Amino acid sequence: MSRFFTSRFSSLEPYVPGEQPKNRDYIKLNTNENPYPPSAKAVALAREAAQSLELYSDPDCALLREKLAELYGVSPDEVIAGNGSDEILNFAFTAFCDENTPAVFADITYGFYPVFAEINRVPYRQIPLKDDFTLNPSDYYGAGGTVFIANPNAPTSLSLTMADIENIIKNNPGNIVVIDEAYADFGEFSCIPLIKKYDNLIVTRTFSKSRSMAGARLGFGIASKELIADMNTVRFSTNPYNVNSMTLAAGAGALADEEYTRENIEKVKETREFTASELRKLGFEMPDSKTNFLFLRHSGISGVDFYKKMKENGILIRHFSSGRIADYNRVTIGTRAQMEEFIAVAGRLTEGL
């Protein structure tokens, strides 16, 4: 770092994104992208919006919020749009955490949470998952801070029940509970209906996964209009034009093509179950995934060696080096053909082990 970099952030450890190689063709199963292209309606509207890039984007994101509100059965003033759900999460850290209100989240979860806490200079407490990587809801009762829970969780792929989450919300009446639903479309339910019942709940969502728009950077949050107003205070104080015109248009197009989205979700889920079944035959262990990825290990090969050998064979997966999950790799669900190739290579790498 330079000698001018502020000492406030001298110890900051930034989030490390998955590899985005440019030098060769890989089967890319490392960043939980959707293997299918975005809706043709999304592409067409984005192209149309590109004709007016001399103008600022709509700071209210009005059309997108109206369509999201209609889809999820809420009011437009209960919706906020952002540059990916990451920005919505950062708004929550900024608006609802301080030196007296720490952030509270699991020790194995989305790696951006501690980064958001550090960069917003708020204390945080990490609660260990159980040995089987499940989260004990009662650990979060009376948490004494703003609770952040990824559900389903990444990288473990596991999900709490609706009842579990509602109990966490009920047992934190004086604090915000943020449920990060980046992967909820590949699971069994969403907590969005609970915002009508609890004024301390925020649900964040993204277009990156189920709607094939990772490159567009679009996310949203749903909560009571009062909480949305709080986050908009932060948004308008930092970047009121936070979502560009092409992304807003693409988002509206994607929402007009829900049938296409649902078809792709079902294909990913079917491929996920096929892949898990075939890998278990090869001796791999993994939780029952509620996401668009698998979190797996094999007793005969270390996590890092499996990752390296996969890369040598032209397949990128995600390895995490931290102690409790060092033997595991996270594998995004690609197309059926991509996963058949992954299974074939995994079979060769583990043969005889």
N, C-alpha and C positions, 0 to 999 in steps of 0.2 A: 504494500500500500504506500501511497505518497505521504510525505511529511505534513500534508495539509488535511489529511483525512481526520474527521472529528474523533476525539478519544471516546465519545459516547458509544461508537460502534466498532471500536478497535477489536473487541472480542466477539463480534457478531459472526455466527456461522450461517451463511446463506443456504437457502434451499437448493438442493442439487437436482435438476431435472434429469429425466431419462435421456440416454444418448439419442442424438439426431444426426446420424452419419450422412456424409455427403459423397463419400469416395467409392461406394460400391453398393450394389443392390443386396439388401437383406430382407428376409422375412421378419418384419418388425413387430415383435410381440412384447414390447418393453414399456410402453407408455399409456396403455389402456385406451388407445384410440379405437374408434369404430372401424371395422374393416370395409364397410360399405360407404359409397359416396353420399354426400348430402342430397337432400331432396332437389329435384329439378326445379321446383317452384322457388326454393331458397336461392338457387344459383341465378335464376332468371331475374328475381327481384333485386338481388345484389348487383347484377350487371346493369340494371336500369338505374339504380341509385348512384352508380359510378359516374353517370352523366352529369351529376350535380355536386361534385366534390368541391367546387369552389365555395359552397355554402357550409356553414356549421351544421352539425347534426342536431336533432331535436333534444334539448337538454332534459325534457320531461319524459322522453322515450314513450310518448303517449300511446301510439298505436300498438307497440309491442306489449305494453302493460295492460292495455284493454284486452288484447287477445289472450294473454296469460291469465288474466282475471276470469275471463269467460271459460277458459279450459279448466281451471282449477276451482271454480265456484267461489271466488272471493271478489272483493272490490278492487278497482284499479289503485285506490289509495292504500291498499294493503300489499302492494307489489313495488319492489325497487329493482332496477336493472343495473348490471355492472359489467366490467371488463373481465369476464369469467367469474365464476363463483368465488374465486380467490379474492377479488376486490370486495365482494359483499362480506366475506369473512373478515377481511381487514377492517372494513367499516365497523363491524361488530366489536372487534378488539379495541378500536379507537374510541367508540362511543360508550361502551359498557364495561370497560376495564380501566382500573387506575391503581395507584399505590394502596388503596383501601379495598379494592375489589379485584382480586387476582383472577387469572384465567385458570381453569381446571380442565384437564383432559388426560387421556390414557397415555401410558408410556410407549405403547406401540400403536401408532395411528398415523394420520396424515402428517408428513414431515414439515409442513408449513406452519403448523400451530405454534411451535416454540419460536420460529422465526418471527411470526407476527407479534408474539409477546415481547420478544427482545427489541424489535425495531420500534415498537410502541412504548418501550421502557416500562412495562408492567410486570409485576411478579407473576409466576405461574407455578402450579403444582401438578405433577404427573402422577397418576394413580396406576399402579401395575395391573395389567390384565392377569387373569388366572393362568395357570400352567398350560391349559388347553386353548389359550388365547381368547377365551370368552370374557365379556365384561360383566362384573357383578353390579347390578343396578344400585344396590343399597350402599355401595362405596361412594355414591354421588349424592346421597340424601344429605341435606343440610351442608352443601359443599362450601358455602361461605364465599362464593365467587361466581363468575360467569362460566357456565359449563359448556364445553364444546365436545360434541360426540358425532363422529362420522358413522352413519348408519345407512347401509352396510359399511363396515369398517374397511379401511385400506391400511396395510396390505393384507390383512388376515382374511378378508372376504366374508366375515361373519356378520349376522344381523341380530339385533335385539328384537323382541316382540313389541307390538304397539302398547301392550299393557306395561311392559318394562319401562318404556319411554314415558308413558303417562305418569307412572309412579315417580320417576325422577323429576318431572316437571312439578308435580303436586308437592313433592318434598323439598322444593326450592322456591317457595312463594315470594321470597324477597330478592331473588336473583334471576337473571336471564339464563335460559337454556337454548343453546344453538344446536340444531340437528342438521348436520351436513349430509345432504342426500344426493351426492354426486352420482351414486350408483343405484339409487332406489328403483329406477325403471326396470332393472334386471332382478329385483327382489320381489317382494310380495305385497308391500303396502307403502303408503306415504303418510307422514305425520301432518301434512298440510291441513286436513280437516280439524285438527286440534287447536289451530289458532283461534277458532271461534269460541273455544272453551277456556283458553288460557292466555292471559295478556303478557306472560313472560316467556313466550315461545317464539323463536325465529327459525324458519326452515330455509336452507339455501339449496339451490339447484343449479345445474349447468346444462348447456346445449352441447358440451364437448363429447359426451359419451353416447347417449342413446340417439341424439339427433345429428351425429356425424359432423359437428362443427367445431372441433378442437382448434383449428386454425383461425376461426373467426373471433374467438375470445368473447363469449357471451354467457353470462350467468344471471341469476335473479334470486331475490329473497322474498319470502312471504311471511308476514307477521301483522300484528295489529297496526292500525294506521298511526298510532302514537309512536311505536317503535320504528316504523318506516320513516316517520318524520324526523326522528332522532338521527337515523343513518343518512337521510338526505341533507341534514345540516352539515354533516361531515363531508358528504359528496360535493355539495355546492361550495364548500369552503376549500376544496382541493382541486376538483376537476369536474365542472358541471357538464362538459361535453365528453363524458367518460366512455360512451359507446358510439362508435363511428357510424356514419349513415349506411354504409354497405352492410355492416353487421346487423344493424337494426332491421334493415329490409330483409336480409337473409333469415333472421329470426322469425319475422312475420310470415315469410314463405314456408318455413319449416312447420310452423304452427298450423298453417293451412293444409298441411299434408300429413296429418296424424296417422292415417292408414299406412303410409309408407314407413313412418317411424315404428309403428307397432309391428309391422312385418319384419323389420330388421331386428327389433328386440327379440322376437320369437326365434329368428334364425340364430342369433347369438346364444340364446339360452339352450336351444337344441344342440348346437355345436359344443357348448360348455359341458353338457351332460354326457355327450358322446366322448369327448376328450377325457373327462375325469374317469369314466368307466374304463377306457383303454389304458390310461396311465396306471390305474390301480392294478390292472392285470400285470403290469411291468414292475410292480413293487413300490410304486410311489404312494406316499401318504399325503393327504390334503383335507382340510375342512370342507364341508358342503358349502359351496360358494353361492352367494346371493348377489354376485356382481358379474362383470364381464371379464373376469380374470380368475385364475387359479393360484393358490398359494401352496406350493408343494415342496417336498423333499424326498430323498431316497437314501436309505441307510447305507448304501454301498458307495456313495460318492458325495464329496463335500459340496456345499452350495456354491462356493466360488469356483470349484473345478467344473461343475456342471455348467455354470454360466459361461466359463471360458471356452469349454469344448463346444457348446452350442454356437457361440460366436464364430469359432473356427469353421463351423459347418454352415455359416451364413444365416444363423437365426439369432436375433437379439431378444433377450429376456432381461428381467430386472433383478439384480442381486442386491441385498441389503447386508452390510457388514457388521451391524450392531449385534452384540452377544447373543441375545435370546433368539434371534431369527437368522443367524448367520448360516445355518444349514438350509435355509429356505430360498426359493426363488419365486418371483411373481411373474406369471405368464398370462399375457393378454389373450383373449379368445379372438382369433382371426377368422377367416373364411374356413369352410370345411376342408378345402384343399390345403390351405396353410397348416391347419392343425394335423392333418394326416401326415404331412411332411415332418412336423415337429414330433409327432408320435414315433415315426419311423426312425428319426435320428436319436430320440430318447431311448428307443429299444436297442439300437446299436451301442449306445454309450453305456448302457446298464446290463448288457448281455453277460450272463455268467456271474453277476455280482450277488 
